[in-house]
Amino acid sequence: MADRVGSLETSSSTLASIIYDEALNHISGQYFDRGLQPSLSSPLSYNKENAQALFRKSVEYTKLDSTMTLKGILD
């Protein structure tokens, strides 16, 4: 199994490259996992029920009301 924790230097350098590298500026909304290539996140992150539960808890913890949330997200 690959080491899941990178060094501060490697992690910060990679993050800076993702932010400032003009070759990557067309990429938006993608997940990067310790590299400069977009990756798929874990299968659990694509689970609709998990997303809805997370959103409900976020609304609860931040004390938002229904007029402050994205319409249809809980449908």
VEXMISE-61715 format. One record per residue: residue in one letter; x, y, z of N, C-alpha, C, O, CB in turn. Coordinates in nm, 4 decimals. Glycine has a CB too. Example, Ala and Ser with C-alpha at 12.3 -4.5 7.8 and 13.67 -1.06 7.14 Angstrom:
<sites>
<residuo->A&n.xx->1.3190&n.yy->-0.5690&n.zz->0.7800&ca.xx->1.2300&ca.yy->-0.4500&ca.zz->0.7800&c.xx->1.3200&c.yy->-0.3300&c.zz->0.7800&o.xx->1.4236&o.yy->-0.3319&o.zz->0.8465&cb.xx->1.1308&cb.yy->-0.4473&cb.zz->0.9046> .
<residuo->S&n.xx->1.2850&n.yy->-0.2250&n.zz->0.7080&ca.xx->1.3670&ca.yy->-0.1060&ca.zz->0.7140&c.xx->1.2900&c.yy->0.0030&c.zz->0.7870&o.xx->1.3409&o.yy->0.1138&o.zz->0.8039&cb.xx->1.4084&cb.yy->-0.0598&cb.zz->0.5725> .
</sites>
This chain:
<sites>
<residuo->M&n.xx->0.0845&n.yy->-0.1179&n.zz->0.0000&ca.xx->0.0000&ca.yy->0.0000&ca.zz->0.0000&c.xx->0.0890&c.yy->0.1242&c.zz->0.0000&o.xx->0.1872&o.yy->0.1323&o.zz->0.0739&cb.xx->-0.0961&cb.yy->-0.0002&cb.zz->0.1223> .
<residuo->A&n.xx->0.0529&n.yy->0.2198&n.zz->-0.0837&ca.xx->0.1297&ca.yy->0.3430&ca.zz->-0.0934&c.xx->0.1162&c.yy->0.4246&c.zz->0.0339&o.xx->0.0138&o.yy->0.4204&o.zz->0.1020&cb.xx->0.0847&cb.yy->0.4250&cb.zz->-0.2138> .
<residuo->D&n.xx->0.2217&n.yy->0.4990&n.zz->0.0645&ca.xx->0.2187&ca.yy->0.5889&ca.zz->0.1792&c.xx->0.1124&c.yy->0.6951&c.zz->0.1542&o.xx->0.1166&o.yy->0.7625&o.zz->0.0513&cb.xx->0.3585&cb.yy->0.6541&cb.zz->0.2041> .
<residuo->R&n.xx->0.0182&n.yy->0.7114&n.zz->0.2448&ca.xx->-0.0933&ca.yy->0.8050&ca.zz->0.2257&c.xx->-0.0602&c.yy->0.9462&c.zz->0.2733&o.xx->-0.1404&o.yy->1.0377&o.zz->0.2549&cb.xx->-0.2162&cb.yy->0.7547&cb.zz->0.2989> .
<residuo->V&n.xx->0.0567&n.yy->0.9651&n.zz->0.3341&ca.xx->0.0922&ca.yy->1.0979&ca.zz->0.3827&c.xx->0.2217&c.yy->1.1400&c.zz->0.3158&o.xx->0.3250&o.yy->1.0750&o.zz->0.3320&cb.xx->0.1062&cb.yy->1.1000&cb.zz->0.5380> .
<residuo->G&n.xx->0.2156&n.yy->1.2492&n.zz->0.2404&ca.xx->0.3351&ca.yy->1.3007&ca.zz->0.1763&c.xx->0.4067&c.yy->1.3999&c.zz->0.2661&o.xx->0.3531&o.yy->1.4428&o.zz->0.3683&cb.xx->0.3003&cb.yy->1.3656&cb.zz->0.0436> .
<residuo->S&n.xx->0.5274&n.yy->1.4357&n.zz->0.2274&ca.xx->0.6017&ca.yy->1.5348&ca.zz->0.3050&c.xx->0.5393&c.yy->1.6720&c.zz->0.2826&o.xx->0.4685&o.yy->1.6946&o.zz->0.1845&cb.xx->0.7526&cb.yy->1.5354&cb.zz->0.2659> .
<residuo->L&n.xx->0.5667&n.yy->1.7616&n.zz->0.3743&ca.xx->0.5174&ca.yy->1.8982&ca.zz->0.3624&c.xx->0.5685&c.yy->1.9612&c.zz->0.2333&o.xx->0.4924&o.yy->2.0274&o.zz->0.1627&cb.xx->0.5600&cb.yy->1.9824&cb.zz->0.4842> .
<residuo->E&n.xx->0.6948&n.yy->1.9419&n.zz->0.2020&ca.xx->0.7541&ca.yy->2.0013&ca.zz->0.0833&c.xx->0.6894&c.yy->1.9493&c.zz->-0.0443&o.xx->0.6562&o.yy->2.0276&o.zz->-0.1333&cb.xx->0.9030&cb.yy->1.9743&cb.zz->0.0804> .
<residuo->T&n.xx->0.6711&n.yy->1.8175&n.zz->-0.0541&ca.xx->0.6119&ca.yy->1.7579&ca.zz->-0.1734&c.xx->0.4656&c.yy->1.7986&c.zz->-0.1874&o.xx->0.4208&o.yy->1.8347&o.zz->-0.2962&cb.xx->0.6243&cb.yy->1.6052&cb.zz->-0.1687> .
<residuo->S&n.xx->0.3918&n.yy->1.7925&n.zz->-0.0774&ca.xx->0.2495&ca.yy->1.8268&ca.zz->-0.0817&c.xx->0.2281&c.yy->1.9728&c.zz->-0.1190&o.xx->0.1424&o.yy->2.0037&o.zz->-0.2019&cb.xx->0.1839&cb.yy->1.7978&cb.zz->0.0528> .
<residuo->S&n.xx->0.3051&n.yy->2.0626&n.zz->-0.0588&ca.xx->0.2868&ca.yy->2.2046&ca.zz->-0.0874&c.xx->0.3318&c.yy->2.2395&c.zz->-0.2284&o.xx->0.2709&o.yy->2.3246&o.zz->-0.2932&cb.xx->0.3628&cb.yy->2.2890&cb.zz->0.0135> .
<residuo->S&n.xx->0.4366&n.yy->2.1759&n.zz->-0.2765&ca.xx->0.4829&ca.yy->2.1998&ca.zz->-0.4127&c.xx->0.3800&c.yy->2.1516&c.zz->-0.5150&o.xx->0.3538&o.yy->2.2201&o.zz->-0.6139&cb.xx->0.6174&cb.yy->2.1301&cb.zz->-0.4361> .
<residuo->T&n.xx->0.3222&n.yy->2.0350&n.zz->-0.4914&ca.xx->0.2192&ca.yy->1.9818&ca.zz->-0.5806&c.xx->0.0958&c.yy->2.0710&c.zz->-0.5804&o.xx->0.0402&o.yy->2.0998&o.zz->-0.6863&cb.xx->0.1812&cb.yy->1.8392&cb.zz->-0.5397> .
<residuo->L&n.xx->0.0527&n.yy->2.1146&n.zz->-0.4631&ca.xx->-0.0639&ca.yy->2.2030&ca.zz->-0.4544&c.xx->-0.0380&c.yy->2.3344&c.zz->-0.5286&o.xx->-0.1248&o.yy->2.3824&o.zz->-0.6016&cb.xx->-0.0991&cb.yy->2.2314&cb.zz->-0.3068> .
<residuo->A&n.xx->0.0790&n.yy->2.3915&n.zz->-0.5105&ca.xx->0.1117&ca.yy->2.5158&ca.zz->-0.5812&c.xx->0.1096&c.yy->2.4942&c.zz->-0.7322&o.xx->0.0632&o.yy->2.5807&o.zz->-0.8066&cb.xx->0.2497&cb.yy->2.5683&cb.zz->-0.5372> .
<residuo->S&n.xx->0.1588&n.yy->2.3809&n.zz->-0.7773&ca.xx->0.1570&ca.yy->2.3507&ca.zz->-0.9211&c.xx->0.0143&c.yy->2.3384&c.zz->-0.9734&o.xx->-0.0165&o.yy->2.3885&o.zz->-1.0815&cb.xx->0.2342&cb.yy->2.2211&cb.zz->-0.9495> .
<residuo->I&n.xx->-0.0725&n.yy->2.2726&n.zz->-0.8980&ca.xx->-0.2121&ca.yy->2.2573&ca.zz->-0.9395&c.xx->-0.2789&c.yy->2.3949&c.zz->-0.9502&o.xx->-0.3594&o.yy->2.4182&o.zz->-1.0403&cb.xx->-0.2894&cb.yy->2.1669&cb.zz->-0.8395> .
<residuo->I&n.xx->-0.2459&n.yy->2.4840&n.zz->-0.8595&ca.xx->-0.3074&ca.yy->2.6166&ca.zz->-0.8585&c.xx->-0.2529&c.yy->2.7057&c.zz->-0.9695&o.xx->-0.3294&o.yy->2.7755&o.zz->-1.0362&cb.xx->-0.2854&cb.yy->2.6832&cb.zz->-0.7239> .
<residuo->Y&n.xx->-0.1221&n.yy->2.7039&n.zz->-0.9898&ca.xx->-0.0598&ca.yy->2.8038&ca.zz->-1.0767&c.xx->-0.0134&c.yy->2.7536&c.zz->-1.2130&o.xx->0.0177&o.yy->2.8352&o.zz->-1.2997&cb.xx->0.0553&cb.yy->2.8616&cb.zz->-1.0072> .
<residuo->D&n.xx->-0.0078&n.yy->2.6239&n.zz->-1.2349&ca.xx->0.0412&ca.yy->2.5707&ca.zz->-1.3630&c.xx->-0.0609&c.yy->2.5999&c.zz->-1.4731&o.xx->-0.1745&o.yy->2.5528&o.zz->-1.4673&cb.xx->0.0683&cb.yy->2.4171&cb.zz->-1.3529> .
<residuo->E&n.xx->-0.0198&n.yy->2.6775&n.zz->-1.5730&ca.xx->-0.1123&ca.yy->2.7141&ca.zz->-1.6813&c.xx->-0.1614&c.yy->2.5928&c.zz->-1.7594&o.xx->-0.2683&o.yy->2.5983&o.zz->-1.8202&cb.xx->-0.0452&cb.yy->2.8116&cb.zz->-1.7764> .
<residuo->A&n.xx->-0.0865&n.yy->2.4851&n.zz->-1.7590&ca.xx->-0.1297&ca.yy->2.3631&ca.zz->-1.8280&c.xx->-0.2494&c.yy->2.2986&c.zz->-1.7586&o.xx->-0.3182&o.yy->2.2155&o.zz->-1.8179&cb.xx->-0.0143&cb.yy->2.2632&cb.zz->-1.8360> .
<residuo->L&n.xx->-0.2743&n.yy->2.3363&n.zz->-1.6338&ca.xx->-0.3859&ca.yy->2.2793&ca.zz->-1.5576&c.xx->-0.5010&c.yy->2.3776&c.zz->-1.5379&o.xx->-0.6014&o.yy->2.3420&o.zz->-1.4763&cb.xx->-0.3369&cb.yy->2.2321&cb.zz->-1.4229> .
<residuo->N&n.xx->-0.4891&n.yy->2.5009&n.zz->-1.5889&ca.xx->-0.5904&ca.yy->2.6021&ca.zz->-1.5574&c.xx->-0.7261&c.yy->2.5772&c.zz->-1.6219&o.xx->-0.8229&o.yy->2.6451&o.zz->-1.5878&cb.xx->-0.5411&cb.yy->2.7361&cb.zz->-1.5993> .
<residuo->H&n.xx->-0.7357&n.yy->2.4833&n.zz->-1.7126&ca.xx->-0.8646&ca.yy->2.4490&ca.zz->-1.7735&c.xx->-0.9405&c.yy->2.3445&c.zz->-1.6918&o.xx->-1.0561&o.yy->2.3141&o.zz->-1.7215&cb.xx->-0.8433&cb.yy->2.3977&cb.zz->-1.9155> .
<residuo->I&n.xx->-0.8760&n.yy->2.2899&n.zz->-1.5896&ca.xx->-0.9366&ca.yy->2.1838&ca.zz->-1.5088&c.xx->-1.0065&c.yy->2.2461&c.zz->-1.3890&o.xx->-0.9464&o.yy->2.3233&o.zz->-1.3143&cb.xx->-0.8298&cb.yy->2.0805&cb.zz->-1.4624> .
<residuo->S&n.xx->-1.1338&n.yy->2.2122&n.zz->-1.3711&ca.xx->-1.2122&ca.yy->2.2649&ca.zz->-1.2601&c.xx->-1.2991&c.yy->2.1540&c.zz->-1.2033&o.xx->-1.3549&o.yy->2.0735&o.zz->-1.2779&cb.xx->-1.2988&cb.yy->2.3850&cb.zz->-1.3052> .
<residuo->G&n.xx->-1.3104&n.yy->2.1500&n.zz->-1.0725&ca.xx->-1.3986&ca.yy->2.0532&ca.zz->-1.0080&c.xx->-1.3448&c.yy->1.9120&c.zz->-1.0065&o.xx->-1.4207&o.yy->1.8175&o.zz->-0.9852&cb.xx->-1.5299&cb.yy->2.0536&cb.zz->-1.0751> .
<residuo->Q&n.xx->-1.2160&n.yy->1.8955&n.zz->-1.0284&ca.xx->-1.1553&ca.yy->1.7634&ca.zz->-1.0294&c.xx->-1.0828&c.yy->1.7369&c.zz->-0.8977&o.xx->-1.0465&o.yy->1.8299&o.zz->-0.8257&cb.xx->-1.0586&cb.yy->1.7498&cb.zz->-1.1475> .
<residuo->Y&n.xx->-1.0626&n.yy->1.6104&n.zz->-0.8676&ca.xx->-0.9926&ca.yy->1.5659&ca.zz->-0.7476&c.xx->-0.8514&c.yy->1.5269&c.zz->-0.7865&o.xx->-0.8312&o.yy->1.4554&o.zz->-0.8847&cb.xx->-1.0666&cb.yy->1.4469&cb.zz->-0.6792> .
<residuo->F&n.xx->-0.7546&n.yy->1.5727&n.zz->-0.7110&ca.xx->-0.6146&ca.yy->1.5357&ca.zz->-0.7331&c.xx->-0.5671&c.yy->1.4592&c.zz->-0.6113&o.xx->-0.5876&o.yy->1.5037&o.zz->-0.4983&cb.xx->-0.5247&cb.yy->1.6617&cb.zz->-0.7595> .
<residuo->D&n.xx->-0.5036&n.yy->1.3440&n.zz->-0.6325&ca.xx->-0.4562&ca.yy->1.2597&ca.zz->-0.5230&c.xx->-0.3048&c.yy->1.2461&c.zz->-0.5316&o.xx->-0.2533&o.yy->1.1553&o.zz->-0.5968&cb.xx->-0.5241&cb.yy->1.1200&cb.zz->-0.5268> .
<residuo->R&n.xx->-0.2349&n.yy->1.3359&n.zz->-0.4662&ca.xx->-0.0889&ca.yy->1.3347&ca.zz->-0.4604&c.xx->-0.0215&c.yy->1.3315&c.zz->-0.5969&o.xx->0.0728&o.yy->1.2554&o.zz->-0.6182&cb.xx->-0.0436&cb.yy->1.2173&cb.zz->-0.3811> .
<residuo->G&n.xx->-0.0687&n.yy->1.4123&n.zz->-0.6873&ca.xx->-0.0060&ca.yy->1.4205&ca.zz->-0.8183&c.xx->-0.0684&c.yy->1.5307&c.zz->-0.9010&o.xx->-0.1567&o.yy->1.6027&o.zz->-0.8543&cb.xx->-0.0168&cb.yy->1.2878&cb.zz->-0.8913> .
<residuo->L&n.xx->-0.0221&n.yy->1.5433&n.zz->-1.0235&ca.xx->-0.0701&ca.yy->1.6495&ca.zz->-1.1108&c.xx->-0.1728&c.yy->1.6009&c.zz->-1.2119&o.xx->-0.2073&o.yy->1.6731&o.zz->-1.3054&cb.xx->0.0455&cb.yy->1.7122&cb.zz->-1.1830> .
<residuo->Q&n.xx->-0.2218&n.yy->1.4786&n.zz->-1.1936&ca.xx->-0.3256&ca.yy->1.4246&ca.zz->-1.2804&c.xx->-0.4548&c.yy->1.4084&c.zz->-1.2011&o.xx->-0.4522&o.yy->1.3574&o.zz->-1.0891&cb.xx->-0.2816&cb.yy->1.2894&cb.zz->-1.3418> .
<residuo->P&n.xx->-0.5686&n.yy->1.4514&n.zz->-1.2580&ca.xx->-0.6965&ca.yy->1.4299&ca.zz->-1.1889&c.xx->-0.7193&c.yy->1.2814&c.zz->-1.1641&o.xx->-0.6826&o.yy->1.1976&o.zz->-1.2465&cb.xx->-0.8136&cb.yy->1.4887&cb.zz->-1.2708> .
<residuo->S&n.xx->-0.7792&n.yy->1.2498&n.zz->-1.0515&ca.xx->-0.8067&ca.yy->1.1121&ca.zz->-1.0117&c.xx->-0.9527&c.yy->1.0982&c.zz->-0.9727&o.xx->-1.0202&o.yy->1.1971&o.zz->-0.9442&cb.xx->-0.7152&cb.yy->1.0691&cb.zz->-0.8952> .
<residuo->L&n.xx->-1.0004&n.yy->0.9760&n.zz->-0.9717&ca.xx->-1.1325&ca.yy->0.9489&ca.zz->-0.9161&c.xx->-1.1186&c.yy->0.9417&c.zz->-0.7649&o.xx->-1.0205&o.yy->0.8878&o.zz->-0.7137&cb.xx->-1.1935&cb.yy->0.8164&cb.zz->-0.9740> .
<residuo->S&n.xx->-1.2149&n.yy->0.9948&n.zz->-0.6944&ca.xx->-1.2148&ca.yy->0.9798&ca.zz->-0.5494&c.xx->-1.2726&c.yy->0.8425&c.zz->-0.5153&o.xx->-1.3051&o.yy->0.7646&o.zz->-0.6050&cb.xx->-1.2965&cb.yy->1.0945&cb.zz->-0.4804> .
<residuo->S&n.xx->-1.2853&n.yy->0.8133&n.zz->-0.3879&ca.xx->-1.3322&ca.yy->0.6813&ca.zz->-0.3465&c.xx->-1.4757&c.yy->0.6564&c.zz->-0.3919&o.xx->-1.5510&o.yy->0.7520&o.zz->-0.4107&cb.xx->-1.3222&cb.yy->0.6667&cb.zz->-0.1950> .
<residuo->P&n.xx->-1.5148&n.yy->0.5321&n.zz->-0.4095&ca.xx->-1.6524&ca.yy->0.5004&ca.zz->-0.4496&c.xx->-1.7567&c.yy->0.5580&c.zz->-0.3540&o.xx->-1.8662&o.yy->0.5940&o.zz->-0.3972&cb.xx->-1.6700&cb.yy->0.3502&cb.zz->-0.4585> .
<residuo->L&n.xx->-1.7249&n.yy->0.5672&n.zz->-0.2257&ca.xx->-1.8203&ca.yy->0.6231&ca.zz->-0.1297&c.xx->-1.8548&c.yy->0.7684&c.zz->-0.1595&o.xx->-1.9637&o.yy->0.8145&o.zz->-0.1255&cb.xx->-1.7648&cb.yy->0.6123&cb.zz->0.0104> .
<residuo->S&n.xx->-1.7634&n.yy->0.8402&n.zz->-0.2223&ca.xx->-1.7901&ca.yy->0.9815&ca.zz->-0.2508&c.xx->-1.8923&c.yy->1.0001&c.zz->-0.3620&o.xx->-1.9408&o.yy->1.1113&o.zz->-0.3829&cb.xx->-1.6617&cb.yy->1.0520&cb.zz->-0.2881> .
<residuo->Y&n.xx->-1.9257&n.yy->0.8936&n.zz->-0.4334&ca.xx->-2.0254&ca.yy->0.9006&ca.zz->-0.5406&c.xx->-2.1621&c.yy->0.8484&c.zz->-0.4954&o.xx->-2.2556&o.yy->0.8429&o.zz->-0.5753&cb.xx->-1.9774&cb.yy->0.8213&cb.zz->-0.6618> .
<residuo->N&n.xx->-2.1741&n.yy->0.8103&n.zz->-0.3687&ca.xx->-2.2974&ca.yy->0.7546&ca.zz->-0.3157&c.xx->-2.3963&c.yy->0.8667&c.zz->-0.2848&o.xx->-2.3681&o.yy->0.9533&o.zz->-0.2019&cb.xx->-2.2692&cb.yy->0.6707&cb.zz->-0.1896> .
<residuo->K&n.xx->-2.5124&n.yy->0.8656&n.zz->-0.3511&ca.xx->-2.6105&ca.yy->0.9731&ca.zz->-0.3362&c.xx->-2.6619&c.yy->0.9855&c.zz->-0.1930&o.xx->-2.6789&o.yy->1.0968&o.zz->-0.1433&cb.xx->-2.7271&cb.yy->0.9501&cb.zz->-0.4303> .
<residuo->E&n.xx->-2.6867&n.yy->0.8733&n.zz->-0.1264&ca.xx->-2.7366&ca.yy->0.8782&ca.zz->0.0108&c.xx->-2.6338&c.yy->0.9431&c.zz->0.1031&o.xx->-2.6702&o.yy->1.0212&o.zz->0.1910&cb.xx->-2.7713&cb.yy->0.7369&cb.zz->0.0607> .
<residuo->N&n.xx->-2.5049&n.yy->0.9113&n.zz->0.0836&ca.xx->-2.3998&ca.yy->0.9742&ca.zz->0.1637&c.xx->-2.3973&c.yy->1.1246&c.zz->0.1399&o.xx->-2.3850&o.yy->1.2025&o.zz->0.2344&cb.xx->-2.2626&cb.yy->0.9128&cb.zz->0.1308> .
<residuo->A&n.xx->-2.4090&n.yy->1.1654&n.zz->0.0143&ca.xx->-2.4068&ca.yy->1.3076&ca.zz->-0.0196&c.xx->-2.5236&c.yy->1.3809&c.zz->0.0455&o.xx->-2.5070&o.yy->1.4909&o.zz->0.0982&cb.xx->-2.4108&cb.yy->1.3265&cb.zz->-0.1720> .
<residuo->Q&n.xx->-2.6414&n.yy->1.3197&n.zz->0.0418&ca.xx->-2.7582&ca.yy->1.3824&ca.zz->0.1026&c.xx->-2.7433&c.yy->1.3932&c.zz->0.2538&o.xx->-2.7784&o.yy->1.4955&o.zz->0.3126&cb.xx->-2.8841&cb.yy->1.3040&cb.zz->0.0683> .
<residuo->A&n.xx->-2.6912&n.yy->1.2881&n.zz->0.3171&ca.xx->-2.6716&ca.yy->1.2912&ca.zz->0.4615&c.xx->-2.5683&c.yy->1.3973&c.zz->0.5000&o.xx->-2.5874&o.yy->1.4697&o.zz->0.5977&cb.xx->-2.6277&cb.yy->1.1530&cb.zz->0.5126> .
<residuo->L&n.xx->-2.4612&n.yy->1.4066&n.zz->0.4250&ca.xx->-2.3600&ca.yy->1.5079&ca.zz->0.4507&c.xx->-2.4187&c.yy->1.6477&c.zz->0.4345&o.xx->-2.3931&o.yy->1.7363&o.zz->0.5160&cb.xx->-2.2402&cb.yy->1.4892&cb.zz->0.3570> .
<residuo->F&n.xx->-2.4973&n.yy->1.6669&n.zz->0.3295&ca.xx->-2.5571&ca.yy->1.7982&ca.zz->0.3069&c.xx->-2.6525&c.yy->1.8346&c.zz->0.4205&o.xx->-2.6502&o.yy->1.9475&o.zz->0.4695&cb.xx->-2.6312&cb.yy->1.8009&cb.zz->0.1722> .
<residuo->R&n.xx->-2.7363&n.yy->1.7399&n.zz->0.4626&ca.xx->-2.8296&ca.yy->1.7670&ca.zz->0.5727&c.xx->-2.7554&c.yy->1.8084&c.zz->0.6990&o.xx->-2.7933&o.yy->1.9052&o.zz->0.7650&cb.xx->-2.9161&cb.yy->1.6438&cb.zz->0.6012> .
<residuo->K&n.xx->-2.6493&n.yy->1.7348&n.zz->0.7326&ca.xx->-2.5707&ca.yy->1.7674&ca.zz->0.8517&c.xx->-2.5042&c.yy->1.9032&c.zz->0.8365&o.xx->-2.4980&o.yy->1.9798&o.zz->0.9326&cb.xx->-2.4649&cb.yy->1.6594&cb.zz->0.8781> .
<residuo->S&n.xx->-2.4547&n.yy->1.9341&n.zz->0.7183&ca.xx->-2.3915&ca.yy->2.0647&ca.zz->0.6949&c.xx->-2.4914&c.yy->2.1773&c.zz->0.7151&o.xx->-2.4590&o.yy->2.2793&o.zz->0.7760&cb.xx->-2.3323&cb.yy->2.0719&cb.zz->0.5533> .
<residuo->V&n.xx->-2.6129&n.yy->2.1594&n.zz->0.6641&ca.xx->-2.7185&ca.yy->2.2595&ca.zz->0.6829&c.xx->-2.7497&c.yy->2.2736&c.zz->0.8316&o.xx->-2.7643&o.yy->2.3847&o.zz->0.8827&cb.xx->-2.8467&cb.yy->2.2206&cb.zz->0.6038> .
<residuo->E&n.xx->-2.7598&n.yy->2.1599&n.zz->0.9003&ca.xx->-2.7899&ca.yy->2.1616&ca.zz->1.0440&c.xx->-2.6791&c.yy->2.2327&c.zz->1.1223&o.xx->-2.7079&o.yy->2.3200&o.zz->1.2042&cb.xx->-2.8080&cb.yy->2.0176&cb.zz->1.0969> .
<residuo->Y&n.xx->-2.5540&n.yy->2.1966&n.zz->1.0980&ca.xx->-2.4421&ca.yy->2.2539&ca.zz->1.1738&c.xx->-2.4210&c.yy->2.4018&c.zz->1.1454&o.xx->-2.3789&o.yy->2.4765&o.zz->1.2337&cb.xx->-2.3152&cb.yy->2.1786&cb.zz->1.1429> .
<residuo->T&n.xx->-2.4497&n.yy->2.4444&n.zz->1.0233&ca.xx->-2.4282&ca.yy->2.5852&ca.zz->0.9883&c.xx->-2.5527&c.yy->2.6700&c.zz->1.0105&o.xx->-2.5498&o.yy->2.7917&o.zz->0.9923&cb.xx->-2.3843&cb.yy->2.5966&cb.zz->0.8435> .
<residuo->K&n.xx->-2.6622&n.yy->2.6050&n.zz->1.0503&ca.xx->-2.7882&ca.yy->2.6716&ca.zz->1.0798&c.xx->-2.8454&c.yy->2.7460&c.zz->0.9594&o.xx->-2.9065&o.yy->2.8519&o.zz->0.9736&cb.xx->-2.7693&cb.yy->2.7675&cb.zz->1.1941> .
<residuo->L&n.xx->-2.8247&n.yy->2.6893&n.zz->0.8414&ca.xx->-2.8862&ca.yy->2.7441&ca.zz->0.7210&c.xx->-3.0335&c.yy->2.7081&c.zz->0.7197&o.xx->-3.0747&o.yy->2.6125&o.zz->0.7854&cb.xx->-2.8159&cb.yy->2.6918&cb.zz->0.5933> .
<residuo->D&n.xx->-3.1133&n.yy->2.7837&n.zz->0.6454&ca.xx->-3.2512&ca.yy->2.7427&ca.zz->0.6246&c.xx->-3.2706&c.yy->2.7115&c.zz->0.4761&o.xx->-3.1797&o.yy->2.7318&o.zz->0.3955&cb.xx->-3.3508&cb.yy->2.8533&cb.zz->0.6725> .
<residuo->S&n.xx->-3.3866&n.yy->2.6632&n.zz->0.4411&ca.xx->-3.4095&ca.yy->2.6142&ca.zz->0.3054&c.xx->-3.3929&c.yy->2.7223&c.zz->0.1995&o.xx->-3.3670&o.yy->2.6903&o.zz->0.0835&cb.xx->-3.5471&cb.yy->2.5551&cb.zz->0.2952> .
<residuo->T&n.xx->-3.4071&n.yy->2.8488&n.zz->0.2358&ca.xx->-3.3902&ca.yy->2.9552&ca.zz->0.1366&c.xx->-3.2426&c.yy->2.9819&c.zz->0.1078&o.xx->-3.2098&o.yy->3.0529&o.zz->0.0128&cb.xx->-3.4581&cb.yy->3.0837&cb.zz->0.1846> .
<residuo->M&n.xx->-3.1538&n.yy->2.9253&n.zz->0.1894&ca.xx->-3.0110&ca.yy->2.9495&ca.zz->0.1733&c.xx->-2.9388&c.yy->2.8303&c.zz->0.1101&o.xx->-2.8163&o.yy->2.8317&o.zz->0.0979&cb.xx->-2.9488&cb.yy->2.9819&cb.zz->0.3078> .
<residuo->T&n.xx->-3.0124&n.yy->2.7288&n.zz->0.0705&ca.xx->-2.9496&ca.yy->2.6085&ca.zz->0.0151&c.xx->-2.9793&c.yy->2.5975&c.zz->-0.1336&o.xx->-3.0670&o.yy->2.6660&o.zz->-0.1861&cb.xx->-2.9986&cb.yy->2.4822&cb.zz->0.0890> .
<residuo->L&n.xx->-2.9051&n.yy->2.5104&n.zz->-0.2002&ca.xx->-2.9266&ca.yy->2.4877&ca.zz->-0.3424&c.xx->-3.0543&c.yy->2.4087&c.zz->-0.3629&o.xx->-3.0695&o.yy->2.2988&o.zz->-0.3096&cb.xx->-2.8070&cb.yy->2.4143&cb.zz->-0.4050> .
<residuo->K&n.xx->-3.1448&n.yy->2.4640&n.zz->-0.4391&ca.xx->-3.2738&ca.yy->2.3992&ca.zz->-0.4639&c.xx->-3.2535&c.yy->2.2606&c.zz->-0.5249&o.xx->-3.1782&o.yy->2.2441&o.zz->-0.6209&cb.xx->-3.3609&cb.yy->2.4861&cb.zz->-0.5569> .
<residuo->G&n.xx->-3.3212&n.yy->2.1625&n.zz->-0.4683&ca.xx->-3.3191&ca.yy->2.0285&ca.zz->-0.5226&c.xx->-3.2087&c.yy->1.9384&c.zz->-0.4724&o.xx->-3.2075&o.yy->1.8194&o.zz->-0.5038&cb.xx->-3.3098&cb.yy->2.0368&cb.zz->-0.6657> .
<residuo->I&n.xx->-3.1166&n.yy->1.9916&n.zz->-0.3959&ca.xx->-3.0032&ca.yy->1.9088&ca.zz->-0.3524&c.xx->-3.0471&c.yy->1.7930&c.zz->-0.2622&o.xx->-2.9829&o.yy->1.6880&o.zz->-0.2603&cb.xx->-2.9007&cb.yy->1.9950&cb.zz->-0.2789> .
<residuo->L&n.xx->-3.1548&n.yy->1.8119&n.zz->-0.1886&ca.xx->-3.2014&ca.yy->1.7066&ca.zz->-0.0998&c.xx->-3.3088&c.yy->1.6176&c.zz->-0.1615&o.xx->-3.3628&o.yy->1.5295&o.zz->-0.0946&cb.xx->-3.2537&cb.yy->1.7673&cb.zz->0.0258> .
<residuo->D&n.xx->-3.3393&n.yy->1.6403&n.zz->-0.2876&ca.xx->-3.4423&ca.yy->1.5604&ca.zz->-0.3557&c.xx->-3.3903&c.yy->1.4209&c.zz->-0.3856&o.xx->-3.4624&o.yy->1.3390&o.zz->-0.4426&cb.xx->-3.4874&cb.yy->1.6290&cb.zz->-0.4862> .
</sites>
